[in-house]
Amino acid sequence: MVQNTSAQATSQTDKTAATKEVSEVDEMAAFKQEIYEELAEIDKMNSSAILSNSVHITEDGFKRMKEDPAYRKEIMDWLRADARASHGVPFGVHVTTTITGAGATCYGANVYHDDSAATKAAKKDLADKKAKGSFYHSDRTCADRRAAQRKRDSEYVASER
């Protein structure tokens, strides 16, 4: 009877440990989803000059943001400021941001309107390669369509005048 009780206690300890481990994994997954949604909101702030935007976050980056709210606020405020600043950019940009536990770095490939089609394609391919495996990625094709529609609308209004 004593052996049976200790076997049950061992089983319960294993279940408790598994539950704790699963809850930590679930908690991190929920945190990552929260960060993903916040990045999607920040991406809406970008101008149409941002052709593609990818964010890579390492596991130690997630861990530090989760454990240190000041670090999370610093990173997200930096991304928001970068999104607002994108409205002053006179050319298209493919942006890749990497966030680690030590900080963040940003890489951009400028695409000018007078670049050749081959150069534009090469820069897009480079941006797509850098975006592989990213936590968050958006292509600004919708923004491009909106910008083109605004241009057609303004031309129509000008022709009607």
ROSE-4610 file (N, C-alpha, C; in Angstrom, 1 decimal, always signed):
// ROSE-4610
residu = [M/M/M/V/V/V/Q/Q/Q/N/N/N/T/T/T/S/S/S/A/A/A/Q/Q/Q/A/A/A/T/T/T/S/S/S/Q/Q/Q/T/T/T/D/D/D/K/K/K/T/T/T/A/A/A/A/A/A/T/T/T/K/K/K/E/E/E/V/V/V/S/S/S/E/E/E/V/V/V/D/D/D/E/E/E/M/M/M/A/A/A/A/A/A/F/F/F/K/K/K/Q/Q/Q/E/E/E/I/I/I/Y/Y/Y/E/E/E/E/E/E/L/L/L/A/A/A/E/E/E/I/I/I/D/D/D/K/K/K/M/M/M/N/N/N/S/S/S/S/S/S/A/A/A/I/I/I/L/L/L/S/S/S/N/N/N/S/S/S/V/V/V/H/H/H/I/I/I/T/T/T/E/E/E/D/D/D/G/G/G/F/F/F/K/K/K/R/R/R/M/M/M/K/K/K/E/E/E/D/D/D/P/P/P/A/A/A/Y/Y/Y/R/R/R/K/K/K/E/E/E/I/I/I/M/M/M/D/D/D/W/W/W/L/L/L/R/R/R/A/A/A/D/D/D/A/A/A/R/R/R/A/A/A/S/S/S/H/H/H/G/G/G/V/V/V/P/P/P/F/F/F/G/G/G/V/V/V/H/H/H/V/V/V/T/T/T/T/T/T/T/T/T/I/I/I/T/T/T/G/G/G/A/A/A/G/G/G/A/A/A/T/T/T/C/C/C/Y/Y/Y/G/G/G/A/A/A/N/N/N/V/V/V/Y/Y/Y/H/H/H/D/D/D/D/D/D/S/S/S/A/A/A/A/A/A/T/T/T/K/K/K/A/A/A/A/A/A/K/K/K/K/K/K/D/D/D/L/L/L/A/A/A/D/D/D/K/K/K/K/K/K/A/A/A/K/K/K/G/G/G/S/S/S/F/F/F/Y/Y/Y/H/H/H/S/S/S/D/D/D/R/R/R/T/T/T/C/C/C/A/A/A/D/D/D/R/R/R/R/R/R/A/A/A/A/A/A/Q/Q/Q/R/R/R/K/K/K/R/R/R/D/D/D/S/S/S/E/E/E/Y/Y/Y/V/V/V/A/A/A/S/S/S/E/E/E/R/R/R]
num = [1/1/1/2/2/2/3/3/3/4/4/4/5/5/5/6/6/6/7/7/7/8/8/8/9/9/9/10/10/10/11/11/11/12/12/12/13/13/13/14/14/14/15/15/15/16/16/16/17/17/17/18/18/18/19/19/19/20/20/20/21/21/21/22/22/22/23/23/23/24/24/24/25/25/25/26/26/26/27/27/27/28/28/28/29/29/29/30/30/30/31/31/31/32/32/32/33/33/33/34/34/34/35/35/35/36/36/36/37/37/37/38/38/38/39/39/39/40/40/40/41/41/41/42/42/42/43/43/43/44/44/44/45/45/45/46/46/46/47/47/47/48/48/48/49/49/49/50/50/50/51/51/51/52/52/52/53/53/53/54/54/54/55/55/55/56/56/56/57/57/57/58/58/58/59/59/59/60/60/60/61/61/61/62/62/62/63/63/63/64/64/64/65/65/65/66/66/66/67/67/67/68/68/68/69/69/69/70/70/70/71/71/71/72/72/72/73/73/73/74/74/74/75/75/75/76/76/76/77/77/77/78/78/78/79/79/79/80/80/80/81/81/81/82/82/82/83/83/83/84/84/84/85/85/85/86/86/86/87/87/87/88/88/88/89/89/89/90/90/90/91/91/91/92/92/92/93/93/93/94/94/94/95/95/95/96/96/96/97/97/97/98/98/98/99/99/99/100/100/100/101/101/101/102/102/102/103/103/103/104/104/104/105/105/105/106/106/106/107/107/107/108/108/108/109/109/109/110/110/110/111/111/111/112/112/112/113/113/113/114/114/114/115/115/115/116/116/116/117/117/117/118/118/118/119/119/119/120/120/120/121/121/121/122/122/122/123/123/123/124/124/124/125/125/125/126/126/126/127/127/127/128/128/128/129/129/129/130/130/130/131/131/131/132/132/132/133/133/133/134/134/134/135/135/135/136/136/136/137/137/137/138/138/138/139/139/139/140/140/140/141/141/141/142/142/142/143/143/143/144/144/144/145/145/145/146/146/146/147/147/147/148/148/148/149/149/149/150/150/150/151/151/151/152/152/152/153/153/153/154/154/154/155/155/155/156/156/156/157/157/157/158/158/158/159/159/159/160/160/160/161/161/161]
x = [+0.8/+0.0/+0.9/+2.0/+2.9/+3.5/+3.9/+4.5/+3.6/+2.3/+1.3/+1.1/+1.1/+0.9/+2.1/+3.3/+4.5/+4.5/+4.0/+3.9/+2.9/+1.8/+0.8/+1.3/+2.1/+2.7/+3.7/+4.5/+5.4/+4.7/+3.6/+2.8/+2.2/+1.7/+1.2/+2.2/+3.4/+4.5/+4.9/+4.9/+5.2/+4.1/+2.9/+1.8/+1.9/+2.2/+2.3/+3.4/+4.6/+5.7/+5.3/+4.6/+4.2/+3.2/+2.3/+1.3/+2.0/+3.0/+3.7/+4.5/+5.1/+5.9/+4.9/+3.8/+2.9/+2.3/+2.1/+1.5/+2.6/+3.9/+4.9/+5.0/+4.9/+4.9/+3.6/+2.5/+1.2/+1.3/+1.9/+2.1/+3.0/+4.1/+4.9/+4.2/+3.5/+2.7/+1.7/+1.0/+0.1/+0.8/+2.0/+2.8/+3.2/+3.7/+4.1/+2.9/+1.7/+0.5/+0.2/+0.4/+0.2/+1.2/+2.4/+3.5/+3.1/+2.7/+2.3/+1.2/+0.2/-0.9/-0.4/+0.5/+1.0/+1.8/+2.6/+3.4/+2.5/+1.3/+0.4/-0.2/-0.5/-1.0/+0.1/+1.3/+2.4/+2.6/+2.5/+2.7/+1.6/+0.5/-0.6/-0.2/+0.8/+1.2/+2.3/+2.9/+3.9/+3.3/+4.1/+3.6/+3.7/+3.2/+3.2/+4.6/+5.5/+6.9/+7.6/+7.0/+7.5/+6.9/+7.8/+7.3/+7.1/+8.0/+7.9/+8.6/+8.0/+8.5/+8.6/+9.7/+9.8/+10.5/+10.0/+10.6/+11.0/+12.2/+12.8/+13.0/+12.4/+12.6/+13.2/+14.3/+14.9/+14.2/+14.4/+13.8/+14.2/+15.5/+16.0/+15.4/+15.1/+14.4/+13.0/+12.3/+10.9/+11.0/+12.0/+12.1/+12.4/+13.3/+13.6/+12.4/+11.7/+10.5/+9.4/+9.3/+8.3/+8.7/+10.0/+10.4/+10.7/+11.0/+11.3/+10.4/+9.3/+8.3/+8.9/+9.9/+10.6/+11.3/+11.9/+12.6/+11.5/+10.4/+9.4/+8.9/+8.6/+8.1/+9.2/+10.4/+11.5/+11.5/+11.4/+11.5/+10.2/+9.0/+7.8/+7.7/+8.2/+8.2/+9.2/+10.3/+11.3/+10.6/+9.9/+9.2/+8.1/+7.4/+6.4/+7.0/+8.1/+8.7/+9.3/+9.8/+10.3/+9.2/+8.0/+6.8/+6.4/+6.3/+5.9/+7.0/+8.2/+9.3/+9.2/+8.6/+8.6/+7.8/+7.0/+6.1/+7.0/+8.2/+9.1/+10.1/+10.0/+10.9/+10.4/+11.3/+10.9/+11.1/+11.4/+11.6/+11.1/+10.9/+10.5/+11.6/+11.1/+12.1/+11.6/+12.5/+12.2/+13.0/+12.3/+12.8/+12.8/+14.0/+14.1/+14.6/+13.9/+14.3/+14.6/+15.7/+16.0/+16.0/+15.3/+15.2/+15.8/+16.8/+17.4/+17.3/+17.8/+17.8/+18.7/+19.7/+20.7/+20.2/+19.3/+18.8/+18.2/+18.1/+17.5/+18.3/+18.3/+19.0/+18.0/+18.2/+17.3/+18.1/+17.6/+18.3/+17.2/+17.6/+16.7/+17.3/+16.6/+17.1/+16.2/+16.9/+16.1/+15.9/+14.6/+14.2/+13.8/+14.6/+14.3/+13.4/+12.6/+11.7/+12.5/+13.7/+14.4/+15.4/+15.3/+16.0/+15.5/+16.4/+15.9/+15.0/+14.3/+13.4/+14.2/+15.4/+16.3/+16.8/+17.1/+17.6/+16.5/+15.3/+14.1/+13.8/+13.9/+13.7/+14.7/+16.0/+17.1/+16.9/+16.5/+16.3/+15.1/+14.1/+12.9/+13.3/+14.1/+14.6/+15.4/+16.3/+17.1/+16.2/+15.2/+14.3/+13.6/+13.1/+12.4/+13.3/+14.6/+15.5/+15.7/+15.8/+16.0/+14.7/+13.5/+12.3/+12.0/+12.7/+12.4/+12.6/+11.7/+11.8/+11.5/+10.9/+10.7/+9.4/+9.4/+8.2/+7.0/+7.3/+6.2/+6.7/+5.8/+6.2/+4.9/+5.1/+4.0/+4.6/+3.9/+4.2/+3.2/+3.7/+2.9/+2.2/+1.8/+1.1/-0.2/-0.9/-2.2/-1.9/-0.9/-0.6/-0.2/+0.5/+0.8/-0.5/-1.4/-2.7/-3.4/-3.4/-4.1/-3.4/-2.0/-1.3/-1.6/-1.7/-2.0/-3.4/-4.4/-5.7/-5.8/-5.1/-5.1/-4.5/-3.5/-2.9/-4.0/-4.7/-5.7/-6.9/-7.2/-8.3/-7.9/-6.6/-6.2/-6.1/-5.7/-5.7/-7.1/-8.0/-9.4/-10.0/-9.7/-10.2/-9.6/-8.3/-7.6/-8.2/-8.5/-9.1/-10.5/-11.3/-12.6/-12.6/-11.6/-11.5/-11.3]
y = [-1.2/+0.0/+1.3/+1.2/+2.4/+2.6/+1.5/+1.7/+2.3/+1.8/+2.3/+3.8/+4.3/+5.7/+6.5/+6.0/+6.8/+6.8/+5.7/+5.7/+6.7/+6.8/+7.8/+9.2/+9.4/+10.7/+11.1/+10.1/+10.3/+10.7/+10.0/+10.2/+11.6/+12.0/+13.4/+14.4/+14.2/+15.1/+15.3/+14.2/+14.2/+15.0/+14.8/+15.5/+17.0/+17.3/+18.7/+19.4/+18.7/+19.3/+19.5/+18.5/+18.6/+19.7/+19.9/+21.0/+22.3/+22.4/+23.7/+24.0/+22.9/+23.1/+23.5/+22.9/+23.2/+24.6/+25.0/+26.3/+27.4/+27.1/+28.1/+28.2/+27.1/+27.1/+27.8/+27.5/+28.2/+29.7/+30.0/+31.4/+32.2/+31.5/+32.2/+32.3/+31.3/+31.3/+32.5/+32.7/+33.8/+35.1/+35.2/+36.4/+36.7/+35.7/+35.9/+36.3/+35.8/+36.3/+37.7/+38.1/+39.5/+40.4/+40.0/+40.8/+40.9/+39.7/+39.7/+40.7/+40.7/+41.7/+43.1/+43.4/+44.7/+45.1/+44.2/+44.5/+44.7/+44.0/+44.3/+45.7/+46.1/+47.5/+48.5/+48.3/+49.2/+49.2/+48.1/+48.0/+48.9/+49.0/+49.9/+51.3/+51.7/+53.1/+53.4/+52.4/+52.7/+53.3/+54.1/+54.7/+53.7/+54.0/+53.1/+53.0/+53.8/+53.7/+52.4/+51.8/+50.5/+49.4/+48.9/+47.9/+46.5/+46.1/+44.9/+45.2/+44.5/+44.7/+43.4/+43.0/+41.7/+41.9/+41.2/+41.4/+40.0/+39.8/+38.6/+38.8/+38.0/+38.1/+36.7/+36.8/+35.6/+35.1/+33.9/+33.4/+34.2/+34.6/+35.4/+36.8/+37.3/+38.6/+38.5/+37.4/+37.2/+37.1/+36.4/+36.1/+37.5/+38.3/+39.5/+40.5/+40.5/+41.4/+41.0/+39.7/+39.2/+39.5/+39.3/+39.5/+41.0/+41.8/+43.2/+44.1/+44.6/+45.4/+46.7/+47.2/+48.5/+48.2/+47.0/+46.7/+46.5/+45.9/+45.7/+47.1/+48.0/+49.3/+50.0/+49.9/+50.6/+50.1/+48.8/+48.2/+48.6/+48.5/+48.8/+50.3/+51.2/+52.6/+52.9/+52.2/+52.4/+52.0/+50.9/+50.5/+51.5/+52.0/+53.0/+54.3/+54.7/+55.9/+55.7/+54.5/+54.2/+54.2/+53.7/+53.6/+55.1/+55.9/+57.3/+58.0/+57.8/+58.4/+57.9/+56.8/+56.3/+57.2/+58.0/+58.9/+60.0/+60.2/+61.2/+60.6/+59.3/+58.7/+58.9/+59.4/+59.7/+58.5/+57.4/+56.2/+55.0/+53.9/+52.7/+52.0/+51.2/+50.5/+49.1/+48.2/+46.8/+46.9/+46.6/+46.7/+45.3/+45.0/+43.8/+44.2/+43.9/+44.2/+42.9/+42.9/+41.8/+42.2/+41.6/+41.9/+40.7/+41.0/+40.0/+40.5/+39.6/+40.0/+41.2/+41.4/+42.5/+43.8/+43.8/+45.0/+44.7/+45.7/+45.6/+46.2/+45.6/+46.2/+46.2/+47.2/+47.3/+47.4/+46.8/+46.8/+47.2/+48.1/+48.6/+48.6/+48.1/+48.2/+49.2/+50.3/+51.4/+51.1/+51.4/+51.1/+52.5/+53.0/+54.3/+54.1/+55.1/+55.0/+54.9/+55.4/+55.3/+54.0/+53.1/+51.9/+51.0/+50.3/+49.4/+48.3/+47.6/+46.5/+45.4/+45.1/+44.1/+44.4/+45.7/+46.1/+46.1/+46.5/+46.4/+44.9/+44.1/+42.6/+42.0/+42.4/+41.9/+42.4/+43.6/+44.1/+43.4/+43.2/+42.4/+41.0/+40.3/+39.0/+39.0/+40.0/+40.1/+40.3/+41.1/+41.4/+40.1/+39.3/+38.1/+37.1/+37.0/+36.1/+36.5/+37.7/+38.2/+38.0/+38.0/+37.8/+36.3/+35.4/+34.0/+33.7/+33.0/+32.6/+33.7/+34.9/+36.0/+35.7/+36.3/+36.2/+37.0/+38.1/+38.9/+39.4/+39.3/+39.8/+40.4/+41.5/+42.0/+42.6/+42.3/+42.9/+44.1/+45.1/+46.3/+46.4/+45.3/+45.3/+46.0/+45.9/+46.5/+48.0/+48.5/+49.9/+50.4/+49.6/+50.1/+50.3/+49.4/+49.5/+50.8/+51.0/+52.2/+53.5/+53.5/+54.7/+54.9/+53.8/+53.9/+54.4/+54.0/+54.4/+55.9/+56.4/+57.8/+58.6/+58.1/+58.8/+58.9/+57.8/+57.8/+58.8/+58.8/+59.7/+61.1/+61.4/+62.8/+63.3/+62.3/+62.6/+62.8/+62.0/+62.2/+63.5/+63.9/+65.2/+66.3/+66.2/+67.3/+67.4/+66.3/+66.3/+66.9/+66.6/+67.2/+68.7/+69.2/+70.6/+71.3]
z = [+0.0/+0.0/+0.0/+0.7/+0.8/-0.6/-1.2/-2.5/-3.5/-3.5/-4.4/-4.2/-2.9/-2.7/-3.2/-3.0/-3.5/-5.0/-5.7/-7.1/-7.6/-6.8/-7.2/-7.0/-6.0/-5.7/-6.8/-7.2/-8.3/-9.6/-9.9/-11.1/-11.0/-9.8/-9.7/-9.9/-9.3/-9.5/-11.0/-11.7/-13.1/-13.9/-13.5/-14.2/-13.8/-12.6/-12.2/-13.0/-13.1/-13.9/-15.3/-15.9/-17.3/-17.5/-16.5/-16.6/-16.5/-15.6/-15.5/-16.8/-17.4/-18.6/-19.7/-19.8/-20.9/-20.7/-19.4/-19.2/-19.6/-19.3/-19.7/-21.2/-21.9/-23.4/-23.9/-23.3/-23.7/-23.4/-22.3/-21.9/-22.9/-23.3/-24.3/-25.7/-26.0/-27.3/-27.3/-26.1/-26.0/-26.1/-25.5/-25.5/-26.9/-27.7/-29.1/-29.9/-29.7/-30.4/-30.1/-28.9/-28.5/-29.2/-29.3/-30.0/-31.5/-32.0/-33.4/-33.7/-32.9/-33.1/-33.0/-32.0/-31.9/-33.1/-33.6/-34.8/-36.0/-36.1/-37.2/-37.1/-35.9/-35.7/-36.1/-35.7/-36.1/-37.6/-38.2/-39.7/-40.4/-39.8/-40.5/-40.4/-39.6/-39.5/-40.5/-41.2/-42.2/-43.4/-44.1/-45.4/-46.5/-47.6/-48.7/-49.3/-48.8/-49.3/-48.8/-47.7/-47.2/-48.0/-48.9/-49.8/-49.2/-48.3/-47.5/-46.2/-45.1/-43.8/-43.1/-42.6/-41.9/-40.5/-39.5/-38.2/-37.7/-37.4/-36.8/-35.3/-34.5/-33.0/-32.6/-31.9/-31.4/-30.1/-29.7/-28.5/-27.3/-27.2/-26.1/-26.2/-27.4/-27.5/-27.0/-27.3/-26.7/-25.2/-24.7/-23.3/-22.6/-23.1/-22.5/-22.5/-23.7/-23.7/-22.7/-22.5/-21.6/-20.2/-19.8/-18.5/-18.1/-19.1/-18.9/-19.7/-19.1/-19.8/-20.3/-19.7/-20.1/-21.5/-21.6/-22.9/-24.0/-23.7/-24.7/-25.1/-24.2/-24.5/-25.4/-25.0/-25.8/-27.2/-27.4/-28.8/-29.6/-29.0/-29.7/-30.0/-29.0/-29.3/-30.4/-30.5/-31.6/-32.9/-33.0/-34.2/-34.6/-33.6/-33.9/-34.5/-33.9/-34.4/-35.8/-36.0/-37.4/-38.4/-38.0/-38.9/-39.2/-38.2/-38.4/-39.3/-39.1/-39.9/-41.4/-41.6/-43.0/-43.9/-43.4/-44.2/-44.9/-44.4/-45.0/-46.0/-46.3/-47.2/-48.7/-49.5/-50.9/-51.9/-51.4/-52.2/-51.5/-52.3/-51.7/-50.9/-49.9/-49.0/-48.7/-48.7/-48.1/-46.8/-45.7/-44.3/-43.7/-43.0/-42.2/-40.8/-39.8/-38.4/-37.6/-36.9/-36.0/-34.6/-33.8/-32.3/-31.5/-30.7/-29.8/-28.4/-27.5/-26.1/-25.8/-26.7/-26.6/-27.2/-28.1/-28.8/-30.1/-31.0/-32.3/-33.3/-34.5/-35.7/-36.8/-37.7/-38.9/-40.1/-41.2/-42.5/-43.5/-44.4/-45.5/-46.8/-47.8/-49.2/-49.9/-50.3/-51.0/-52.4/-52.9/-54.3/-54.8/-55.8/-56.4/-57.6/-57.9/-59.1/-60.4/-60.5/-61.7/-61.8/-60.8/-60.9/-62.0/-62.6/-63.7/-63.1/-64.0/-63.5/-62.9/-63.5/-62.9/-61.5/-61.3/-60.0/-59.0/-59.4/-58.5/-58.1/-59.1/-58.9/-58.0/-58.2/-57.3/-55.9/-55.7/-54.3/-53.7/-54.4/-53.9/-53.5/-54.4/-54.1/-52.8/-52.6/-51.4/-50.2/-50.3/-49.2/-48.9/-49.9/-49.7/-49.0/-49.4/-48.7/-47.2/-47.0/-45.6/-44.8/-45.4/-44.7/-44.4/-45.0/-44.7/-43.2/-42.6/-41.2/-40.3/-40.8/-39.9/-39.0/-37.9/-37.0/-37.6/-38.2/-38.8/-40.2/-41.1/-42.5/-43.2/-43.9/-44.7/-46.0/-47.0/-48.3/-48.5/-49.0/-49.1/-50.5/-51.0/-52.3/-52.2/-51.0/-50.8/-50.8/-50.1/-50.0/-51.4/-52.2/-53.5/-54.3/-54.2/-54.9/-54.4/-53.1/-52.6/-53.2/-53.2/-53.7/-55.2/-56.0/-57.4/-57.6/-56.7/-56.8/-56.5/-55.4/-55.1/-56.3/-56.9/-58.1/-59.2/-59.5/-60.5/-60.1/-58.9/-58.4/-58.6/-58.2/-58.3/-59.8/-60.7/-62.1/-62.7/-62.2/-62.6/-62.2/-60.9/-60.4/-61.2/-61.5/-62.2/-63.7/-64.3/-65.6/-65.6/-64.6/-64.5/-64.3/-63.7/-63.4/-64.7]
